[in-house]
Amino acid sequence: ITPIFPDRRQPVCLFEGFMDFLSFLSMKEKVGSHCLVMNSVANVGRCIRYLRERHITVLRAFLDNDDAGRRTLGAFIEAGFLVEDMA
């Protein structure tokens, strides 16, 4: 399965874990954005490569507001992504 991102300028919603994503879904009637669930902040390198390969540059980060979440947010910013912190 290959995700399709028709508008690469549209932000991709980035979630730290699957439960975070499910919580987001429970608050929204409809999700109009593409979403990526990391399943662990340990996967930040893989996610950066995945997004770069698809030329995605804009993210909305729904990460935990703890040290690991802040480090992960910093890693995406250092990698050159335009990140809106939703924490």
FENUR-V972847 format. One line per field, one symbol per residue. ss: DSSP state (H for helix, E for strand, - for the rest). phi: phi as a letter, one per 30 degrees, with the letter a starting at -180 (. if undefined). A space follows every 50 residues. Layout:
# FENUR-V972847
ss=???
phi=???
This chain:
# FENUR-V972847
ss=-----------EEEE--HHHHHHHHHH------EEEE---HHHHHHHHHH HHH----EEEEE----HHHHHHHHHHHH---EEEE--
phi=.cdccdcddddcdccdbdddddddddccdbcccdbbcdiaddceddddde dddchdbcbccccdcbedddddeddddddjddccdcd
